[in-house]
Amino acid sequence: MSIKQESQRMTLSVTFVILATVFTVCLITSNIFVPRTWKLWSLPLQLSGAVVIFPISYIVNDILTEVYGYRKAQLVIWIGLAMSGFVALMAQLVTMLPDPIYPENKAVAESFDSLFRLVPRSTIASLVAFVVGSNINALVMSKMKIASKGKGFGFRAILSTVAGELTDSLIFFPIVFIGTMPLKAVFSIVLTQVAAKTLYEILILPVTAAAVRKVKKIEGIDTFDNGISYNPFRLS
């Protein structure tokens, strides 16, 4: 790696900051969207509202790992989780505030409290599930890139997403929904969610691949994680 490339890896570029921001917003909003389940057309299946936006976080994770490497991807994951925890804490504090003065505002306050009292539970589940799932996603992506000498991005992106999303969902949805719906329904939503997110990844893959090529060109780097530590708690 050239001196220029090494210097760029040690700094946070505008492109990197934009990707990190998108990742963090997707993670926070997905925790808010989780409780809103919906039926999948006429099928006896349902999905969480988080499926609308959460897969984008895994796509951004793939881009970060592919371009900047595992360590930078980990930095963004921890920032996202810290901000998600902050929002959950603030939401909990707001639900504990006194009732509004005017009766016409009470229905809005009750709806807000009903939704956001679930956010801390979703966030705790996310803290556990996403750390594990995103690490597996980034690890598979990183290891396969080295093994394939950088070829086959599409295959690596899909396989890493399946591995990460499956792990994530197997941890996340039981924590969030057990006690609020039958066990069979919980595991049904796990499988449906993973299938939907994987299909999402496949459909948007041309856009993801184009984004990777564009970011590599802008940054002038293409990182291979040779000889690094895959300890998720080590950020340097």
C-alpha positions as CSV (number, residue, x, y, z in Angstrom):
1,M,0.0,0.0,0.0
2,S,1.3,3.5,-1.0
3,I,1.9,6.3,1.5
4,K,-1.0,8.1,0.1
5,Q,-3.3,5.1,0.6
6,E,-2.1,4.6,4.1
7,S,-2.7,8.2,4.9
8,Q,-6.2,8.1,3.6
9,R,-6.9,5.0,5.6
10,M,-5.9,6.9,8.8
11,T,-8.3,9.9,8.1
12,L,-12.0,10.2,8.0
13,S,-13.0,11.5,4.5
14,V,-16.3,13.2,3.7
15,T,-17.5,10.1,1.9
16,F,-16.7,7.9,4.9
17,V,-18.6,10.3,7.2
18,I,-21.6,10.3,4.8
19,L,-21.7,6.5,4.8
20,A,-21.3,6.4,8.6
21,T,-24.2,8.8,8.9
22,V,-26.5,6.8,6.6
23,F,-25.6,3.6,8.6
24,T,-26.4,5.3,11.9
25,V,-29.7,6.8,10.8
26,C,-30.8,3.4,9.4
27,L,-29.9,1.6,12.6
28,I,-31.8,4.1,14.8
29,T,-34.9,4.3,12.7
30,S,-35.1,0.6,12.3
31,N,-35.4,0.2,16.1
32,I,-38.4,2.6,16.0
33,F,-40.0,0.8,13.0
34,V,-39.7,-2.7,14.6
35,P,-43.0,-2.9,16.5
36,R,-45.1,-2.1,13.3
37,T,-45.6,-5.6,11.9
38,W,-47.5,-6.1,8.5
39,K,-49.0,-8.9,6.6
40,L,-47.2,-10.1,3.4
41,W,-50.0,-9.7,0.9
42,S,-52.4,-12.7,1.1
43,L,-49.7,-15.0,2.6
44,P,-50.0,-16.2,6.2
45,L,-46.7,-14.3,6.9
46,Q,-45.8,-11.0,8.5
47,L,-42.8,-8.8,8.5
48,S,-41.5,-6.1,10.8
49,G,-41.6,-2.5,9.6
50,A,-37.8,-2.4,10.1
51,V,-37.4,-4.4,6.9
52,V,-38.1,-1.2,4.9
53,I,-34.9,0.4,6.0
54,F,-32.7,-2.0,8.1
55,P,-31.2,-3.9,5.1
56,I,-29.6,-0.6,4.0
57,S,-27.4,-0.7,7.1
58,Y,-26.0,-4.1,5.9
59,I,-25.5,-2.8,2.4
60,V,-23.5,0.2,3.8
61,N,-21.6,-2.3,6.0
62,D,-20.6,-4.2,2.9
63,I,-19.4,-1.0,1.2
64,L,-17.5,0.1,4.3
65,T,-15.8,-3.3,4.7
66,E,-15.0,-3.6,1.0
67,V,-13.5,-0.2,0.6
68,Y,-12.1,0.8,4.0
69,G,-11.6,-2.6,5.7
70,Y,-12.9,-4.4,8.7
71,R,-11.5,-2.0,11.3
72,K,-13.2,1.1,9.9
73,A,-16.5,-0.8,9.5
74,Q,-16.2,-1.8,13.2
75,L,-15.8,1.9,14.2
76,V,-19.0,2.8,12.4
77,I,-20.9,-0.1,14.0
78,W,-20.0,1.0,17.5
79,I,-20.8,4.6,16.7
80,G,-24.2,3.5,15.4
81,L,-24.9,1.4,18.4
82,A,-23.9,4.2,20.8
83,M,-26.2,6.7,19.1
84,S,-29.0,4.1,19.0
85,G,-28.7,3.6,22.7
86,F,-28.8,7.4,23.3
87,V,-32.0,7.8,21.3
88,A,-33.6,4.9,23.3
89,L,-32.6,6.4,26.6
90,M,-34.0,9.8,25.6
91,A,-37.2,8.2,24.3
92,Q,-37.7,6.5,27.6
93,L,-37.2,9.8,29.5
94,V,-39.8,11.5,27.3
95,T,-42.4,8.8,27.9
96,M,-41.9,9.5,31.7
97,L,-42.9,13.2,31.3
98,P,-46.2,14.4,32.8
99,D,-49.4,14.3,30.7
100,P,-50.2,17.3,28.5
101,I,-52.5,20.1,29.7
102,Y,-55.0,20.0,26.9
103,P,-57.2,16.8,26.5
104,E,-56.9,16.9,22.7
105,N,-53.1,16.3,23.0
106,K,-53.6,13.3,25.3
107,A,-54.3,10.8,22.5
108,V,-51.1,11.8,20.7
109,A,-49.1,11.5,24.0
110,E,-50.5,8.0,24.7
111,S,-49.7,6.9,21.1
112,F,-46.2,8.2,21.5
113,D,-45.7,6.5,24.8
114,S,-47.1,3.2,23.6
115,L,-44.6,3.2,20.7
116,F,-41.5,4.5,22.4
117,R,-41.8,2.4,25.5
118,L,-41.0,-0.5,23.2
119,V,-37.9,1.3,21.8
120,P,-35.6,0.4,24.7
121,R,-36.5,-3.2,24.4
122,S,-35.8,-3.1,20.7
123,T,-32.5,-1.3,21.2
124,I,-31.3,-3.8,23.8
125,A,-32.1,-6.6,21.4
126,S,-30.3,-4.6,18.7
127,L,-27.2,-4.0,20.8
128,V,-26.8,-7.8,21.2
129,A,-28.0,-8.9,17.8
130,F,-26.5,-6.3,15.6
131,V,-23.0,-6.5,17.2
132,V,-23.0,-10.3,16.5
133,G,-24.7,-10.1,13.1
134,S,-22.7,-7.2,11.7
135,N,-19.5,-8.7,12.9
136,I,-20.2,-11.9,11.1
137,N,-21.3,-9.9,8.0
138,A,-18.0,-7.9,8.0
139,L,-15.9,-10.9,8.9
140,V,-17.3,-13.0,6.1
141,M,-16.9,-10.1,3.6
142,S,-13.4,-9.4,4.7
143,K,-12.2,-13.0,4.7
144,M,-13.8,-13.9,1.4
145,K,-12.2,-10.8,-0.2
146,I,-8.8,-12.0,0.8
147,A,-9.5,-15.6,-0.3
148,S,-10.9,-14.4,-3.7
149,K,-8.2,-11.8,-4.2
150,G,-10.9,-9.1,-4.4
151,K,-13.1,-10.8,-7.1
152,G,-16.8,-11.8,-6.9
153,F,-18.1,-8.8,-4.9
154,G,-21.7,-9.7,-5.6
155,F,-21.4,-13.3,-4.3
156,R,-19.5,-12.1,-1.2
157,A,-22.0,-9.4,-0.5
158,I,-25.0,-11.8,-0.7
159,L,-23.3,-14.6,1.3
160,S,-22.1,-12.2,4.0
161,T,-25.6,-10.7,4.3
162,V,-27.3,-14.1,4.7
163,A,-24.8,-15.0,7.4
164,G,-25.2,-11.7,9.2
165,E,-28.9,-11.3,8.8
166,L,-29.7,-14.8,9.9
167,T,-27.6,-14.5,13.1
168,D,-29.0,-11.0,13.7
169,S,-32.6,-12.1,13.3
170,L,-32.2,-15.3,15.4
171,I,-31.1,-13.1,18.3
172,F,-33.2,-10.0,17.7
173,F,-36.7,-11.1,17.1
174,P,-37.0,-13.6,19.9
175,I,-35.9,-10.9,22.4
176,V,-38.4,-8.4,21.0
177,F,-41.5,-10.5,20.3
178,I,-41.4,-13.5,22.7
179,G,-44.3,-12.9,25.1
180,T,-46.2,-10.7,22.6
181,M,-46.8,-13.4,20.0
182,P,-46.7,-17.2,19.7
183,L,-43.2,-18.8,19.5
184,K,-44.1,-20.3,16.1
185,A,-45.0,-16.8,14.8
186,V,-41.7,-15.4,16.1
187,F,-39.6,-17.9,14.2
188,S,-41.8,-17.5,11.2
189,I,-41.0,-13.8,11.2
190,V,-37.3,-14.6,11.6
191,L,-37.2,-16.7,8.4
192,T,-39.5,-14.4,6.5
193,Q,-37.4,-11.4,7.5
194,V,-34.1,-13.0,6.4
195,A,-35.6,-14.1,3.1
196,A,-37.0,-10.6,2.5
197,K,-33.7,-8.9,3.4
198,T,-31.7,-11.3,1.2
199,L,-34.0,-10.6,-1.7
200,Y,-33.6,-6.9,-1.0
201,E,-29.8,-7.3,-1.2
202,I,-30.0,-9.2,-4.5
203,L,-32.3,-6.7,-6.1
204,I,-30.2,-3.7,-5.1
205,L,-26.9,-5.4,-5.8
206,P,-26.2,-3.5,-9.1
207,V,-26.6,-0.3,-7.1
208,T,-24.4,-1.5,-4.3
209,A,-21.7,-2.7,-6.7
210,A,-21.8,0.7,-8.6
211,A,-21.5,2.5,-5.2
212,V,-18.5,0.4,-4.2
213,R,-16.7,1.2,-7.5
214,K,-17.5,4.9,-7.2
215,V,-16.3,5.1,-3.5
216,K,-13.1,3.2,-4.4
217,K,-12.5,5.7,-7.2
218,I,-13.2,8.7,-5.0
219,E,-11.0,7.5,-2.1
220,G,-8.3,5.9,-4.2
221,I,-8.2,2.8,-1.9
222,D,-9.2,-0.8,-2.0
223,T,-8.4,-2.4,1.4
224,F,-7.4,-6.0,2.0
225,D,-7.4,-7.0,5.7
226,N,-4.2,-9.0,5.7
227,G,-2.8,-9.7,9.1
228,I,-5.3,-7.6,11.1
229,S,-7.0,-8.5,14.4
230,Y,-10.7,-9.4,14.0
231,N,-11.4,-8.6,17.6
232,P,-14.6,-6.4,17.4
233,F,-13.6,-4.5,20.6
234,R,-10.3,-3.3,19.1
235,L,-10.9,-0.2,17.0
236,S,-7.4,0.8,16.0
